[in-house]
Amino acid sequence: MRRYLPLAVLATTAVLGLTACSSSDNAPSGSNRPPASAAPTESVAGPTAEEATKALAAKIPTMKLTVVYDEDTDPNKRLGRPHQYVGKTAFADSRVDTAAANEAADGDTHSIDYGGTVETFATEAAATTWVKYVEDMSKALGGFVTPEYVYRNGATVVRVSSHLKPSDARDYETAVQQL
């Protein structure tokens, strides 16, 4: 993975550079930038990220909540910002290939590589927009990264490490649909 890191950084920079060119809140069709959705002051349409993570952990015994982010600790600095998630947690899953996760995470102990993340949005529309954005970014990076598993139920989005086997990831798919 490390030998592909410079290429992945270059590809990411190119994609992000292209998305930064638009000044409108409503990105044109085909853009990788999420279009405008719900204001962050709206209430969450469903469980909070912490509640959703705890509900998932009750169904998946290998999963453990590791951090509940706030606006100061969110590594992406999106929490609570316009059109972004209003809640975020990280979790670990003991079935993840730790050696692969260590190599991919570059020291970030709360990385999705070790398990995943739960992100909650003010509306289902905002969550749907986020899922499309994440999937479009994954496609844009092509073979530089292994795409994570992404599941949505209502305004809750769960992104799961690509270091889990598909059969293990299906546990999340089933549990997310029961939220």
N, C-alpha and C positions, 0 to 999 in steps of 0.2 A: 504493500500500500504506500509506503513512504517514497518509493521511487516514482510513483505516479502523482505524488503530492504537488510538485511544481506545475504539472499539466493541469491538475484539478484547480489549483489556485488561479492559473491563467484563464481557464475556461470560466470559472466563477466570476473573475474580475470582468471578463468580456460580457457575460450575461448581465451582471449587475450594472455595468456601465451603460448597456443598452436600455435597461429599465429605468435608469436615472434620467434619461433624456426627456421623459414625458413630464409635463408640469400640471397636467389635469388630474383631478381626483378620480375621474372615470377613465381608466386606462383604455386605449383602443384595443379592439379585438386582436388577439394574437400576442399581446404584451405579457410578460412574466410578472408584472406588477399587479398586486391584488387591487381590484377596483374598490371604490368607496363602498362601505357597508354601514354597519350600525355604529352609533356613537358609543364611546366607552362608558358613559354615565348611565346607560340603560342597565337594568337588572339582568342577571344571567338567566337564560331560558332553560333551566334544568339544574342539575347539581353543580356545586362549585368544583373546582379542580381537585381540591383535597377530598371532598366527599366522593367524587367519582373514583379517585385513586384508591381510597379505602374500600369502596364497594368492589372494585376489581380485585384487590388483594384478598378479599374475603372469598372470592371464587377461584383465584389462582394462587395456590399456596407457595409457589416459588417466587412470587412477586413481593417486593417490599418498598414502601414509600421511603425515599431518601431525602427529599427536600421539597418544601413548599416555598415557591418564589414570591417575592414582593417586588415593587418597582425599583428597589435599590439592588436586589440580588439577581434579577433576571439577566442572564448572560446575553440575551439578544436585545435588551432594552426596548422591547415591544409592549410589555405588560402595561395595560391601561391606556396606551396611546391610541389615538383615533384609528379606528378600523382594524385594531389588532385584538389579541386575546385579552380577557379580563381576569383570567386565572391560569396558573401554570404550576405543575409539579414535575418532579423527576422520580423515577423508580428504577430499581434494580431487579433483575431476574436471575436466579442462580443457575438457570439452564444455559445462559449465554456463554459462549466460548471466551473465557477471560483473556487468554493470550491475544486473540484477534481484537477484542475490545480495547485492550491496553495499547496495542499498536495504532489503532484507528483514533483513539480518544486523545492521544498526546498529553496525558496527564490530567485531563478534565474528568474528575471522579464522578461527576453528575451527568456525563454525556449520555445521549440516547444509546450509544453503543453498548452500555452495560444493562440496558433494560428498555427504557423508553421515557416518554413524557405524556402528560395529559394537559391539554389546553382547552379552556372553556371560553365561549364567546357570548356576547350579549344576545345574539340571534342565530337561528339556524342558517340564515343566508350568509352571515359573516363566517360561520364555520365552513360552509360549503365553499365559499370563496377562498378560504385559507387552504383547504384540501386541494383545490385546483392549483393554487399557487405552488404548494409543496410538490405536487406531482409534476407540474410543468418544469420546475427547477430541476427535479430529478432527471427528467427526460432531456433537458438542455445539457446536463453534464454527461449524458450518455454513459459510456462504460467506465468513467473515471471513479464513480462511487457505486456501491451496491445500494439500491433504493431500500429505504426502510418500509415496513408495513404501515399503512395508514388506514385507520378505521374511524368512522364518524357515526354518532347517534345524536340527532338533534343538534344542540349547540356545543356538544362535547367531541373533541378530536383526540384520538389516542394514536401516537406514533410509536412504533415498536422496533427495536433493534433488528438490523438485517443479520446480526450474528445468531439469531434464533433460527432453528430449523422451521420450515414452513408448517409442519404439523404442530409445533409448539406455538407458533404465532396464531394459529387458528383458535387456540384457547382464548386469546384476546378478542378475536373477531366475535366469537360466541358471547363472551362476557360483556363486550361493549354493547351489543344489541340488547342486552338485558338491563342496561342502566335505566 
